[in-house]
């Protein structure tokens, strides 16, 4: 079973930065995409950013474009989410997800939870005024 482990959350002031990390315990050739979603008690899990593993194409939610950046370390099967210009509304539990079944290649699945089969427990990001 694939393990996905996030780290890097914490408390930051509005306008500040955080970098989240996510490591997947799987061989690179079995990874098709990795992504970040976020969830608050009031909302369903929402897409934040994704990166396809074979060709490095990135996708972002409109709400984070220009502020967040997703990147990877191939050797470590790790994906990062650099978050700059954080806003109070960015506060959430951030979950990392991995696609090991090529599900994200179908339709718009790269933007949806259904595209990912392995999930981390989440890391809390809190943004204060």
JODA-V187185 format. One record per helix or strand. SS is the DSSP state (H for helix, E for strand). FROM is the first residue (numbers start at 1). LEN is the number of residues. Records with the same first field share a line. If there is no record, write none. Layout:
SS=FROM-LEN ; FROM-LEN
//
This chain:
E=4-4 ; 10-4 ; 18-7 ; 33-7 ; 46-7 ; 58-3 ; 68-6 ; 78-6 ; 92-8 ; 118-2 ; 123-6
H=28-3 ; 74-3 ; 88-3 ; 103-3 ; 109-3 ; 113-3
//
